[in-house]
Amino acid sequence: MTGDALHLFEAERPRLMALAYRMLGERAAAEDVVQEAWLRWERHAGDVAKPGAWLRQVTTRLAVDALRRARARRESYVGPWLPEPVIGGMDEADGAARLELAQECHLALLWAMERLGPEERAAFLLRRVFDADYAEIAATLGRSEAACRQMVSRAGARLRAARPRFAPDDAAVRAALDRFARAAVAQDHATVLAMLAPEVTAISDGGGKASAALRPLEGATEVAQVILAVAAKAGPVVPRLVRANGAPALAVLEGGAQDVLYTLTLDAQGRIDWIYVMRNPDKLPRPC
């Protein structure tokens, strides 16, 4: 392989990783897909007329296949499955360096996209996130352009109908996290309940390796009861403010049994309508 071909692949690697991560919701799985794309590029680089489009097509096809396999495995997953967060500090420079992968890829959107089939998800991402034209999408998925337009439209409609919102305001989320955490620690039931939307959903992912609810919690009353009970049992460890996929989050990341990450989204009235709780140690970074 020539140096130019290697340089071209490395220039495309961040976009390929972003595509694979959005498809799979797991960094290690995305890295495997991009590595396989590299191996294919090594064999075919000299014959490719449009490298960027070729690499995107190969990565998408590999990710579609990987997502089908992952869906089968997730059927036996212990409790709810949530996408793996990409975590950085609250410092803007640090966030920019660490979270290029997660830019405009909120955890709520990744979770909502689990409702889409693999090809539907690929078509939506290629068109709405990576601005591919329908001819490229059709060639990638082996469908007609008309069918791809229908998939993108259908996916957009399903995501618009889903809760929660996908682009929360940073300041509002940060303030809500702080107030909600303080109220829970103080066992202030009235404040906790008032901050929750009536149809709030709280989902925790322990993966069978950490304590977590085995089903989504639904409704303000149930969510408040569980949040307050967990807070009452919590030890002296205090969560710190971080970024998870570009949005504010609270985390304990000390390499112990209490490690956890919390983030949330707000409805139009500023109430919490979705809470994400990651407890699975395989999806949380280990301390340096």
C-alpha positions as protocol buffer text, in pm:
chain_id: "A"
residue {
  index: 1
  type: MET
  ca { x: 0 y: 0 z: 0 }
}
residue {
  index: 2
  type: THR
  ca { x: 126 y: 347 z: -86 }
}
residue {
  index: 3
  type: GLY
  ca { x: 175 y: 620 z: 169 }
}
residue {
  index: 4
  type: ASP
  ca { x: -100 y: 821 z: 1 }
}
residue {
  index: 5
  type: ALA
  ca { x: -352 y: 540 z: 52 }
}
residue {
  index: 6
  type: LEU
  ca { x: -257 y: 509 z: 418 }
}
residue {
  index: 7
  type: HIS
  ca { x: -283 y: 885 z: 468 }
}
residue {
  index: 8
  type: LEU
  ca { x: -623 y: 890 z: 299 }
}
residue {
  index: 9
  type: PHE
  ca { x: -758 y: 616 z: 524 }
}
residue {
  index: 10
  type: GLU
  ca { x: -630 y: 788 z: 838 }
}
residue {
  index: 11
  type: ALA
  ca { x: -796 y: 1110 z: 723 }
}
residue {
  index: 12
  type: GLU
  ca { x: -1127 y: 922 z: 688 }
}
residue {
  index: 13
  type: ARG
  ca { x: -1091 y: 720 z: 1010 }
}
residue {
  index: 14
  type: PRO
  ca { x: -1268 y: 970 z: 1243 }
}
residue {
  index: 15
  type: ARG
  ca { x: -1574 y: 981 z: 1016 }
}
residue {
  index: 16
  type: LEU
  ca { x: -1577 y: 604 z: 979 }
}
residue {
  index: 17
  type: MET
  ca { x: -1557 y: 563 z: 1358 }
}
residue {
  index: 18
  type: ALA
  ca { x: -1839 y: 813 z: 1404 }
}
residue {
  index: 19
  type: LEU
  ca { x: -2056 y: 622 z: 1155 }
}
residue {
  index: 20
  type: ALA
  ca { x: -1982 y: 281 z: 1310 }
}
residue {
  index: 21
  type: TYR
  ca { x: -2037 y: 408 z: 1665 }
}
residue {
  index: 22
  type: ARG
  ca { x: -2371 y: 564 z: 1573 }
}
residue {
  index: 23
  type: MET
  ca { x: -2474 y: 236 z: 1411 }
}
residue {
  index: 24
  type: LEU
  ca { x: -2366 y: 11 z: 1699 }
}
residue {
  index: 25
  type: GLY
  ca { x: -2369 y: 221 z: 2016 }
}
residue {
  index: 26
  type: GLU
  ca { x: -2046 y: 55 z: 2134 }
}
residue {
  index: 27
  type: ARG
  ca { x: -1694 y: 185 z: 2086 }
}
residue {
  index: 28
  type: ALA
  ca { x: -1515 y: -151 z: 2078 }
}
residue {
  index: 29
  type: ALA
  ca { x: -1760 y: -286 z: 1821 }
}
residue {
  index: 30
  type: ALA
  ca { x: -1715 y: 30 z: 1613 }
}
residue {
  index: 31
  type: GLU
  ca { x: -1337 y: -7 z: 1629 }
}
residue {
  index: 32
  type: ASP
  ca { x: -1368 y: -368 z: 1507 }
}
residue {
  index: 33
  type: VAL
  ca { x: -1576 y: -253 z: 1210 }
}
residue {
  index: 34
  type: VAL
  ca { x: -1328 y: 19 z: 1117 }
}
residue {
  index: 35
  type: GLN
  ca { x: -1038 y: -225 z: 1148 }
}
residue {
  index: 36
  type: GLU
  ca { x: -1212 y: -463 z: 908 }
}
residue {
  index: 37
  type: ALA
  ca { x: -1273 y: -170 z: 671 }
}
residue {
  index: 38
  type: TRP
  ca { x: -900 y: -99 z: 687 }
}
residue {
  index: 39
  type: LEU
  ca { x: -814 y: -458 z: 595 }
}
residue {
  index: 40
  type: ARG
  ca { x: -1042 y: -437 z: 292 }
}
residue {
  index: 41
  type: TRP
  ca { x: -896 y: -100 z: 198 }
}
residue {
  index: 42
  type: GLU
  ca { x: -546 y: -252 z: 207 }
}
residue {
  index: 43
  type: ARG
  ca { x: -655 y: -506 z: -56 }
}
residue {
  index: 44
  type: HIS
  ca { x: -851 y: -272 z: -285 }
}
residue {
  index: 45
  type: ALA
  ca { x: -717 y: 81 z: -243 }
}
residue {
  index: 46
  type: GLY
  ca { x: -548 y: 84 z: -582 }
}
residue {
  index: 47
  type: ASP
  ca { x: -873 y: 9 z: -763 }
}
residue {
  index: 48
  type: VAL
  ca { x: -1097 y: 265 z: -589 }
}
residue {
  index: 49
  type: ALA
  ca { x: -1201 y: 578 z: -780 }
}
residue {
  index: 50
  type: LYS
  ca { x: -1391 y: 751 z: -498 }
}
residue {
  index: 51
  type: PRO
  ca { x: -1218 y: 655 z: -173 }
}
residue {
  index: 52
  type: GLY
  ca { x: -1442 y: 847 z: 68 }
}
residue {
  index: 53
  type: ALA
  ca { x: -1765 y: 701 z: -67 }
}
residue {
  index: 54
  type: TRP
  ca { x: -1611 y: 352 z: -97 }
}
residue {
  index: 55
  type: LEU
  ca { x: -1494 y: 350 z: 263 }
}
residue {
  index: 56
  type: ARG
  ca { x: -1829 y: 479 z: 386 }
}
residue {
  index: 57
  type: GLN
  ca { x: -2012 y: 207 z: 193 }
}
residue {
  index: 58
  type: VAL
  ca { x: -1786 y: -69 z: 324 }
}
residue {
  index: 59
  type: THR
  ca { x: -1810 y: 57 z: 682 }
}
residue {
  index: 60
  type: THR
  ca { x: -2188 y: 83 z: 661 }
}
residue {
  index: 61
  type: ARG
  ca { x: -2228 y: -270 z: 526 }
}
residue {
  index: 62
  type: LEU
  ca { x: -1998 y: -409 z: 794 }
}
residue {
  index: 63
  type: ALA
  ca { x: -2187 y: -215 z: 1062 }
}
residue {
  index: 64
  type: VAL
  ca { x: -2525 y: -341 z: 937 }
}
residue {
  index: 65
  type: ASP
  ca { x: -2401 y: -700 z: 965 }
}
residue {
  index: 66
  type: ALA
  ca { x: -2248 y: -632 z: 1308 }
}
residue {
  index: 67
  type: LEU
  ca { x: -2571 y: -473 z: 1431 }
}
residue {
  index: 68
  type: ARG
  ca { x: -2772 y: -778 z: 1324 }
}
residue {
  index: 69
  type: ARG
  ca { x: -2537 y: -1001 z: 1523 }
}
residue {
  index: 70
  type: ALA
  ca { x: -2545 y: -762 z: 1819 }
}
residue {
  index: 71
  type: ARG
  ca { x: -2926 y: -758 z: 1822 }
}
residue {
  index: 72
  type: ALA
  ca { x: -2927 y: -1136 z: 1856 }
}
residue {
  index: 73
  type: ARG
  ca { x: -2685 y: -1118 z: 2151 }
}
residue {
  index: 74
  type: ARG
  ca { x: -2880 y: -838 z: 2317 }
}
residue {
  index: 75
  type: GLU
  ca { x: -3187 y: -1059 z: 2335 }
}
residue {
  index: 76
  type: SER
  ca { x: -3015 y: -1247 z: 2619 }
}
residue {
  index: 77
  type: TYR
  ca { x: -2871 y: -934 z: 2783 }
}
residue {
  index: 78
  type: VAL
  ca { x: -2945 y: -905 z: 3156 }
}
residue {
  index: 79
  type: GLY
  ca { x: -3183 y: -611 z: 3198 }
}
residue {
  index: 80
  type: PRO
  ca { x: -3215 y: -316 z: 2959 }
}
residue {
  index: 81
  type: TRP
  ca { x: -2936 y: -251 z: 2709 }
}
residue {
  index: 82
  type: LEU
  ca { x: -2819 y: 110 z: 2677 }
}
residue {
  index: 83
  type: PRO
  ca { x: -2563 y: 256 z: 2436 }
}
residue {
  index: 84
  type: GLU
  ca { x: -2210 y: 297 z: 2569 }
}
residue {
  index: 85
  type: PRO
  ca { x: -2128 y: 658 z: 2663 }
}
residue {
  index: 86
  type: VAL
  ca { x: -1830 y: 855 z: 2538 }
}
residue {
  index: 87
  type: ILE
  ca { x: -1715 y: 1040 z: 2849 }
}
residue {
  index: 88
  type: GLY
  ca { x: -1500 y: 1353 z: 2884 }
}
residue {
  index: 89
  type: GLY
  ca { x: -1445 y: 1632 z: 3133 }
}
residue {
  index: 90
  type: MET
  ca { x: -1646 y: 1954 z: 3153 }
}
residue {
  index: 91
  type: ASP
  ca { x: -1347 y: 2159 z: 3034 }
}
residue {
  index: 92
  type: GLU
  ca { x: -1430 y: 2272 z: 2680 }
}
residue {
  index: 93
  type: ALA
  ca { x: -1084 y: 2202 z: 2537 }
}
residue {
  index: 94
  type: ASP
  ca { x: -1075 y: 1860 z: 2696 }
}
residue {
  index: 95
  type: GLY
  ca { x: -1428 y: 1792 z: 2570 }
}
residue {
  index: 96
  type: ALA
  ca { x: -1340 y: 1892 z: 2215 }
}
residue {
  index: 97
  type: ALA
  ca { x: -1042 y: 1656 z: 2213 }
}
residue {
  index: 98
  type: ARG
  ca { x: -1218 y: 1362 z: 2374 }
}
residue {
  index: 99
  type: LEU
  ca { x: -1566 y: 1383 z: 2228 }
}
residue {
  index: 100
  type: GLU
  ca { x: -1518 y: 1430 z: 1856 }
}
residue {
  index: 101
  type: LEU
  ca { x: -1668 y: 1082 z: 1823 }
}
residue {
  index: 102
  type: ALA
  ca { x: -1987 y: 1179 z: 2005 }
}
residue {
  index: 103
  type: GLN
  ca { x: -2050 y: 1521 z: 1850 }
}
residue {
  index: 104
  type: GLU
  ca { x: -2423 y: 1565 z: 1785 }
}
residue {
  index: 105
  type: CYS
  ca { x: -2478 y: 1208 z: 1904 }
}
residue {
  index: 106
  type: HIS
  ca { x: -2669 y: 1234 z: 2230 }
}
residue {
  index: 107
  type: LEU
  ca { x: -2729 y: 914 z: 2422 }
}
residue {
  index: 108
  type: ALA
  ca { x: -3103 y: 974 z: 2401 }
}
residue {
  index: 109
  type: LEU
  ca { x: -3085 y: 971 z: 2022 }
}
residue {
  index: 110
  type: LEU
  ca { x: -2872 y: 655 z: 2017 }
}
residue {
  index: 111
  type: TRP
  ca { x: -3121 y: 486 z: 2249 }
}
residue {
  index: 112
  type: ALA
  ca { x: -3417 y: 596 z: 2035 }
}
residue {
  index: 113
  type: MET
  ca { x: -3245 y: 466 z: 1720 }
}
residue {
  index: 114
  type: GLU
  ca { x: -3256 y: 116 z: 1869 }
}
residue {
  index: 115
  type: ARG
  ca { x: -3618 y: 120 z: 1748 }
}
residue {
  index: 116
  type: LEU
  ca { x: -3494 y: 126 z: 1388 }
}
residue {
  index: 117
  type: GLY
  ca { x: -3394 y: -179 z: 1187 }
}
residue {
  index: 118
  type: PRO
  ca { x: -3027 y: -202 z: 1082 }
}
residue {
  index: 119
  type: GLU
  ca { x: -3081 y: -87 z: 721 }
}
residue {
  index: 120
  type: GLU
  ca { x: -3329 y: 181 z: 826 }
}
residue {
  index: 121
  type: ARG
  ca { x: -3077 y: 310 z: 1079 }
}
residue {
  index: 122
  type: ALA
  ca { x: -2801 y: 309 z: 819 }
}
residue {
  index: 123
  type: ALA
  ca { x: -3011 y: 497 z: 564 }
}
residue {
  index: 124
  type: PHE
  ca { x: -3110 y: 760 z: 822 }
}
residue {
  index: 125
  type: LEU
  ca { x: -2753 y: 816 z: 941 }
}
residue {
  index: 126
  type: LEU
  ca { x: -2603 y: 828 z: 593 }
}
residue {
  index: 127
  type: ARG
  ca { x: -2857 y: 1086 z: 479 }
}
residue {
  index: 128
  type: ARG
  ca { x: -2923 y: 1301 z: 787 }
}
residue {
  index: 129
  type: VAL
  ca { x: -2585 y: 1287 z: 959 }
}
residue {
  index: 130
  type: PHE
  ca { x: -2330 y: 1221 z: 683 }
}
residue {
  index: 131
  type: ASP
  ca { x: -2516 y: 1396 z: 400 }
}
residue {
  index: 132
  type: ALA
  ca { x: -2483 y: 1109 z: 152 }
}
residue {
  index: 133
  type: ASP
  ca { x: -2700 y: 1135 z: -160 }
}
residue {
  index: 134
  type: TYR
  ca { x: -2967 y: 876 z: -229 }
}
residue {
  index: 135
  type: ALA
  ca { x: -2767 y: 718 z: -512 }
}
residue {
  index: 136
  type: GLU
  ca { x: -2489 y: 635 z: -267 }
}
residue {
  index: 137
  type: ILE
  ca { x: -2733 y: 509 z: -3 }
}
residue {
  index: 138
  type: ALA
  ca { x: -2905 y: 288 z: -259 }
}
residue {
  index: 139
  type: ALA
  ca { x: -2573 y: 143 z: -376 }
}
residue {
  index: 140
  type: THR
  ca { x: -2465 y: 83 z: -16 }
}
residue {
  index: 141
  type: LEU
  ca { x: -2781 y: -98 z: 90 }
}
residue {
  index: 142
  type: GLY
  ca { x: -2868 y: -267 z: -239 }
}
residue {
  index: 143
  type: ARG
  ca { x: -3207 y: -93 z: -251 }
}
residue {
  index: 144
  type: SER
  ca { x: -3372 y: 146 z: -494 }
}
residue {
  index: 145
  type: GLU
  ca { x: -3342 y: 519 z: -433 }
}
residue {
  index: 146
  type: ALA
  ca { x: -3718 y: 534 z: -379 }
}
residue {
  index: 147
  type: ALA
  ca { x: -3699 y: 265 z: -111 }
}
residue {
  index: 148
  type: CYS
  ca { x: -3414 y: 450 z: 60 }
}
residue {
  index: 149
  type: ARG
  ca { x: -3613 y: 774 z: 61 }
}
residue {
  index: 150
  type: GLN
  ca { x: -3899 y: 589 z: 228 }
}
residue {
  index: 151
  type: MET
  ca { x: -3665 y: 440 z: 489 }
}
residue {
  index: 152
  type: VAL
  ca { x: -3518 y: 780 z: 576 }
}
residue {
  index: 153
  type: SER
  ca { x: -3861 y: 941 z: 596 }
}
residue {
  index: 154
  type: ARG
  ca { x: -4002 y: 659 z: 807 }
}
residue {
  index: 155
  type: ALA
  ca { x: -3703 y: 664 z: 1041 }
}
residue {
  index: 156
  type: GLY
  ca { x: -3730 y: 1041 z: 1087 }
}
residue {
  index: 157
  type: ALA
  ca { x: -4100 y: 1014 z: 1169 }
}
residue {
  index: 158
  type: ARG
  ca { x: -4040 y: 737 z: 1423 }
}
residue {
  index: 159
  type: LEU
  ca { x: -3765 y: 933 z: 1595 }
}
residue {
  index: 160
  type: ARG
  ca { x: -3973 y: 1252 z: 1605 }
}
residue {
  index: 161
  type: ALA
  ca { x: -4256 y: 1059 z: 1769 }
}
residue {
  index: 162
  type: ALA
  ca { x: -4027 y: 903 z: 2028 }
}
residue {
  index: 163
  type: ARG
  ca { x: -3947 y: 1053 z: 2363 }
}
residue {
  index: 164
  type: PRO
  ca { x: -3718 y: 1205 z: 2478 }
}
residue {
  index: 165
  type: ARG
  ca { x: -3589 y: 1516 z: 2304 }
}
residue {
  index: 166
  type: PHE
  ca { x: -3247 y: 1467 z: 2155 }
}
residue {
  index: 167
  type: ALA
  ca { x: -3076 y: 1808 z: 2185 }
}
residue {
  index: 168
  type: PRO
  ca { x: -3109 y: 1926 z: 2546 }
}
residue {
  index: 169
  type: ASP
  ca { x: -2981 y: 2269 z: 2644 }
}
residue {
  index: 170
  type: ASP
  ca { x: -2652 y: 2228 z: 2832 }
}
residue {
  index: 171
  type: ALA
  ca { x: -2721 y: 2489 z: 3098 }
}
residue {
  index: 172
  type: ALA
  ca { x: -3071 y: 2359 z: 3167 }
}
residue {
  index: 173
  type: VAL
  ca { x: -2955 y: 1997 z: 3193 }
}
residue {
  index: 174
  type: ARG
  ca { x: -2662 y: 2090 z: 3417 }
}
residue {
  index: 175
  type: ALA
  ca { x: -2893 y: 2284 z: 3650 }
}
residue {
  index: 176
  type: ALA
  ca { x: -3148 y: 2001 z: 3654 }
}
residue {
  index: 177
  type: LEU
  ca { x: -2883 y: 1741 z: 3732 }
}
residue {
  index: 178
  type: ASP
  ca { x: -2750 y: 1948 z: 4021 }
}
residue {
  index: 179
  type: ARG
  ca { x: -3091 y: 2025 z: 4168 }
}
residue {
  index: 180
  type: PHE
  ca { x: -3220 y: 1670 z: 4123 }
}
residue {
  index: 181
  type: ALA
  ca { x: -2910 y: 1515 z: 4283 }
}
residue {
  index: 182
  type: ARG
  ca { x: -2927 y: 1753 z: 4580 }
}
residue {
  index: 183
  type: ALA
  ca { x: -3296 y: 1680 z: 4631 }
}
residue {
  index: 184
  type: ALA
  ca { x: -3239 y: 1304 z: 4615 }
}
residue {
  index: 185
  type: VAL
  ca { x: -2952 y: 1315 z: 4866 }
}
residue {
  index: 186
  type: ALA
  ca { x: -3165 y: 1531 z: 5099 }
}
residue {
  index: 187
  type: GLN
  ca { x: -3456 y: 1286 z: 5059 }
}
residue {
  index: 188
  type: ASP
  ca { x: -3671 y: 1578 z: 4943 }
}
residue {
  index: 189
  type: HIS
  ca { x: -3955 y: 1372 z: 4797 }
}
residue {
  index: 190
  type: ALA
  ca { x: -4165 y: 1674 z: 4698 }
}
residue {
  index: 191
  type: THR
  ca { x: -3887 y: 1835 z: 4492 }
}
residue {
  index: 192
  type: VAL
  ca { x: -3785 y: 1509 z: 4326 }
}
residue {
  index: 193
  type: LEU
  ca { x: -4145 y: 1436 z: 4228 }
}
residue {
  index: 194
  type: ALA
  ca { x: -4206 y: 1792 z: 4105 }
}
residue {
  index: 195
  type: MET
  ca { x: -3902 y: 1777 z: 3877 }
}
residue {
  index: 196
  type: LEU
  ca { x: -4024 y: 1463 z: 3698 }
}
residue {
  index: 197
  type: ALA
  ca { x: -4258 y: 1462 z: 3400 }
}
residue {
  index: 198
  type: PRO
  ca { x: -4565 y: 1242 z: 3462 }
}
residue {
  index: 199
  type: GLU
  ca { x: -4452 y: 993 z: 3194 }
}
residue {
  index: 200
  type: VAL
  ca { x: -4080 y: 997 z: 3278 }
}
residue {
  index: 201
  type: THR
  ca { x: -3877 y: 685 z: 3195 }
}
residue {
  index: 202
  type: ALA
  ca { x: -3564 y: 585 z: 3385 }
}
residue {
  index: 203
  type: ILE
  ca { x: -3343 y: 312 z: 3236 }
}
residue {
  index: 204
  type: SER
  ca { x: -3043 y: 156 z: 3406 }
}
residue {
  index: 205
  type: ASP
  ca { x: -2792 y: -79 z: 3246 }
}
residue {
  index: 206
  type: GLY
  ca { x: -2597 y: -311 z: 3475 }
}
residue {
  index: 207
  type: GLY
  ca { x: -2540 y: -584 z: 3219 }
}
residue {
  index: 208
  type: GLY
  ca { x: -2568 y: -845 z: 3494 }
}
residue {
  index: 209
  type: LYS
  ca { x: -2240 y: -714 z: 3641 }
}
residue {
  index: 210
  type: ALA
  ca { x: -2368 y: -433 z: 3865 }
}
residue {
  index: 211
  type: SER
  ca { x: -2687 y: -363 z: 4054 }
}
residue {
  index: 212
  type: ALA
  ca { x: -2951 y: -211 z: 3826 }
}
residue {
  index: 213
  type: ALA
  ca { x: -3323 y: -229 z: 3762 }
}
residue {
  index: 214
  type: LEU
  ca { x: -3410 y: -519 z: 3534 }
}
residue {
  index: 215
  type: ARG
  ca { x: -3677 y: -320 z: 3350 }
}
residue {
  index: 216
  type: PRO
  ca { x: -3733 y: 45 z: 3262 }
}
residue {
  index: 217
  type: LEU
  ca { x: -3900 y: 244 z: 3540 }
}
residue {
  index: 218
  type: GLU
  ca { x: -4211 y: 425 z: 3419 }
}
residue {
  index: 219
  type: GLY
  ca { x: -4394 y: 722 z: 3565 }
}
residue {
  index: 220
  type: ALA
  ca { x: -4300 y: 989 z: 3816 }
}
residue {
  index: 221
  type: THR
  ca { x: -4415 y: 800 z: 4124 }
}
residue {
  index: 222
  type: GLU
  ca { x: -4213 y: 483 z: 4055 }
}
residue {
  index: 223
  type: VAL
  ca { x: -3905 y: 671 z: 3938 }
}
residue {
  index: 224
  type: ALA
  ca { x: -3908 y: 899 z: 4245 }
}
residue {
  index: 225
  type: GLN
  ca { x: -3943 y: 604 z: 4483 }
}
residue {
  index: 226
  type: VAL
  ca { x: -3649 y: 416 z: 4334 }
}
residue {
  index: 227
  type: ILE
  ca { x: -3425 y: 723 z: 4298 }
}
residue {
  index: 228
  type: LEU
  ca { x: -3483 y: 819 z: 4661 }
}
residue {
  index: 229
  type: ALA
  ca { x: -3423 y: 462 z: 4782 }
}
residue {
  index: 230
  type: VAL
  ca { x: -3095 y: 440 z: 4590 }
}
residue {
  index: 231
  type: ALA
  ca { x: -2984 y: 781 z: 4720 }
}
residue {
  index: 232
  type: ALA
  ca { x: -3061 y: 676 z: 5078 }
}
residue {
  index: 233
  type: LYS
  ca { x: -2829 y: 374 z: 5044 }
}
residue {
  index: 234
  type: ALA
  ca { x: -2550 y: 559 z: 4867 }
}
residue {
  index: 235
  type: GLY
  ca { x: -2216 y: 593 z: 5042 }
}
residue {
  index: 236
  type: PRO
  ca { x: -1997 y: 901 z: 5079 }
}
residue {
  index: 237
  type: VAL
  ca { x: -1883 y: 901 z: 4715 }
}
residue {
  index: 238
  type: VAL
  ca { x: -1995 y: 1222 z: 4542 }
}
residue {
  index: 239
  type: PRO
  ca { x: -2052 y: 1220 z: 4164 }
}
residue {
  index: 240
  type: ARG
  ca { x: -1858 y: 1474 z: 3958 }
}
residue {
  index: 241
  type: LEU
  ca { x: -1978 y: 1667 z: 3658 }
}
residue {
  index: 242
  type: VAL
  ca { x: -1858 y: 1526 z: 3323 }
}
residue {
  index: 243
  type: ARG
  ca { x: -1975 y: 1518 z: 2962 }
}
residue {
  index: 244
  type: ALA
  ca { x: -2139 y: 1211 z: 2816 }
}
residue {
  index: 245
  type: ASN
  ca { x: -2173 y: 1231 z: 2438 }
}
residue {
  index: 246
  type: GLY
  ca { x: -2137 y: 1606 z: 2457 }
}
residue {
  index: 247
  type: ALA
  ca { x: -2407 y: 1662 z: 2721 }
}
residue {
  index: 248
  type: PRO
  ca { x: -2367 y: 1726 z: 3096 }
}
residue {
  index: 249
  type: ALA
  ca { x: -2374 y: 1416 z: 3317 }
}
residue {
  index: 250
  type: LEU
  ca { x: -2287 y: 1312 z: 3671 }
}
residue {
  index: 251
  type: ALA
  ca { x: -2046 y: 1026 z: 3725 }
}
residue {
  index: 252
  type: VAL
  ca { x: -1859 y: 822 z: 3983 }
}
residue {
  index: 253
  type: LEU
  ca { x: -1561 y: 669 z: 3801 }
}
residue {
  index: 254
  type: GLU
  ca { x: -1325 y: 536 z: 4066 }
}
residue {
  index: 255
  type: GLY
  ca { x: -1299 y: 174 z: 3953 }
}
residue {
  index: 256
  type: GLY
  ca { x: -1525 y: 39 z: 4226 }
}
residue {
  index: 257
  type: ALA
  ca { x: -1868 y: -113 z: 4272 }
}
residue {
  index: 258
  type: GLN
  ca { x: -2029 y: 231 z: 4302 }
}
residue {
  index: 259
  type: ASP
  ca { x: -1920 y: 348 z: 3956 }
}
residue {
  index: 260
  type: VAL
  ca { x: -2213 y: 500 z: 3771 }
}
residue {
  index: 261
  type: LEU
  ca { x: -2305 y: 763 z: 3514 }
}
residue {
  index: 262
  type: TYR
  ca { x: -2629 y: 961 z: 3511 }
}
residue {
  index: 263
  type: THR
  ca { x: -2766 y: 1193 z: 3248 }
}
residue {
  index: 264
  type: LEU
  ca { x: -3114 y: 1310 z: 3154 }
}
residue {
  index: 265
  type: THR
  ca { x: -3328 y: 1501 z: 2909 }
}
residue {
  index: 266
  type: LEU
  ca { x: -3599 y: 1758 z: 2966 }
}
residue {
  index: 267
  type: ASP
  ca { x: -3943 y: 1807 z: 2815 }
}
residue {
  index: 268
  type: ALA
  ca { x: -4081 y: 2136 z: 2681 }
}
residue {
  index: 269
  type: GLN
  ca { x: -4180 y: 2240 z: 3035 }
}
residue {
  index: 270
  type: GLY
  ca { x: -3830 y: 2178 z: 3173 }
}
residue {
  index: 271
  type: ARG
  ca { x: -3929 y: 1860 z: 3355 }
}
residue {
  index: 272
  type: ILE
  ca { x: -3714 y: 1547 z: 3346 }
}
residue {
  index: 273
  type: ASP
  ca { x: -3863 y: 1303 z: 3096 }
}
residue {
  index: 274
  type: TRP
  ca { x: -3579 y: 1049 z: 3052 }
}
residue {
  index: 275
  type: ILE
  ca { x: -3302 y: 933 z: 3286 }
}
residue {
  index: 276
  type: TYR
  ca { x: -3005 y: 728 z: 3169 }
}
residue {
  index: 277
  type: VAL
  ca { x: -2813 y: 531 z: 3434 }
}
residue {
  index: 278
  type: MET
  ca { x: -2505 y: 336 z: 3325 }
}
residue {
  index: 279
  type: ARG
  ca { x: -2375 y: 84 z: 3583 }
}
residue {
  index: 280
  type: ASN
  ca { x: -2220 y: -181 z: 3357 }
}
residue {
  index: 281
  type: PRO
  ca { x: -1844 y: -160 z: 3429 }
}
residue {
  index: 282
  type: ASP
  ca { x: -1766 y: -280 z: 3076 }
}
residue {
  index: 283
  type: LYS
  ca { x: -1920 y: 43 z: 2942 }
}
residue {
  index: 284
  type: LEU
  ca { x: -1755 y: 280 z: 3188 }
}
residue {
  index: 285
  type: PRO
  ca { x: -1393 y: 398 z: 3166 }
}
residue {
  index: 286
  type: ARG
  ca { x: -1150 y: 278 z: 3429 }
}
residue {
  index: 287
  type: PRO
  ca { x: -952 y: 537 z: 3626 }
}
residue {
  index: 288
  type: CYS
  ca { x: -597 y: 605 z: 3504 }
}
